[in-house]
């Protein structure tokens, strides 16, 4: 699966991710990956370290300044404590660091903000040619223009309600504060 994702990421110039429950592996720290992968029932790979290595290799695509990345995360995706406090704090710091890159836009959608769409699942838009949805048992790939347009519309609707730039970084810092105070 990591190879398939790497091919999709390399082939697109604009990638948009809606992340309601957890950051995607493309923006996770290795520690966060390890703890999430070893503490959830959805792990099917016996070689967690190999999967982590492949995910980290995929992150090199973020260095390609010809590509544009937009990550829209809900407050739950940031604050849901899936790991130890120190790991959570470093993960949020990592998101803030990534948000300073010129080709990466990290937006956050606070729970207190009203939304017009019900965010059912994680999805990714690859340019205007492909959308993928992540579900518990795998990935659904959509190639029909009408389907992609629908997810593009949903992404746009949710993005209008999100905080970006310095406002997003302030919220991330606020949400990380309880984790940061308990670092080991």
Long-range contacts (C-beta under 8 A, 24 or more apart in sequence): 1-139, 2-51, 2-54, 2-55, 2-57, 2-58, 3-54, 5-58, 6-54, 6-57, 6-58, 6-61, 8-126, 8-130, 8-132, 9-58, 9-61, 9-126, 10-61, 11-126, 12-67, 12-126, 12-127, 12-129, 12-130, 13-66, 13-67, 13-68, 13-127, 14-67, 14-68, 14-70, 14-125, 14-126, 14-127, 15-67, 15-68, 15-69, 15-70, 15-124, 15-125, 15-126, 15-127, 16-69, 16-70, 16-72, 16-124, 16-125, 16-155, 17-69, 17-70, 17-71, 17-72, 17-122, 17-123, 17-124, 18-72, 18-119, 18-122, 18-123, 18-124, 18-154, 18-155, 18-158, 19-71, 19-72, 19-73, 19-74, 19-77, 19-122, 20-73, 20-74, 20-76, 20-77, 20-119, 20-120, 20-121, 20-122, 21-74, 21-76, 21-77, 21-80, 21-122, 22-77, 22-80, 22-82, 22-122, 23-71, 23-73, 23-77, 23-78, 23-91, 23-95, 24-71, 24-122, 24-124, 25-55, 25-58, 26-55, 26-58, 26-59, 26-61, 26-62, 26-69, 27-59, 27-62, 27-71, 27-94, 27-95, 27-98, 27-106, 28-55, 28-91, 28-94, 29-87, 29-90, 29-91, 29-94, 30-56, 31-83, 31-87, 31-90, 31-91, 32-82, 32-83, 32-87, 32-88, 32-90, 32-91, 32-94, 35-82, 35-83, 35-84, 35-87, 36-82, 36-83, 39-82, 39-83, 40-82, 42-136, 62-98, 62-101, 62-103, 62-104, 64-103, 65-102, 65-103, 66-103, 67-103, 68-103, 68-105, 69-103, 69-104, 69-105, 70-105, 70-107, 70-159, 71-104, 71-105, 71-106, 71-107, 72-107, 72-108, 72-109, 72-155, 72-158, 72-159, 72-162, 73-106, 73-107, 73-108, 73-109, 74-108, 74-109, 74-111, 74-119, 75-108, 75-109, 75-110, 75-111, 75-171, 75-175, 76-111, 78-108, 78-172, 78-175, 78-176, 79-175, 81-179, 84-184, 85-178, 85-179, 85-180, 85-182, 85-183, 85-184, 86-179, 86-182, 86-183, 86-184, 88-176, 88-179, 89-176, 89-179, 89-180, 89-183, 92-172, 92-173, 92-175, 92-176, 92-179, 93-176, 95-172, 96-169, 96-172, 96-173, 99-165, 99-168, 99-169, 99-172, 105-164, 106-164, 106-168, 106-172, 107-159, 107-162, 107-163, 107-164, 107-168, 108-162, 108-163, 108-168, 108-171, 108-172, 109-158, 109-161, 109-162, 109-163, 110-163, 110-171, 113-161, 113-162, 114-161, 115-157, 115-158, 115-161, 116-157, 116-161, 117-154, 117-157, 117-158, 119-158, 123-151, 123-154, 123-155, 125-151, 125-152, 125-155, 128-152
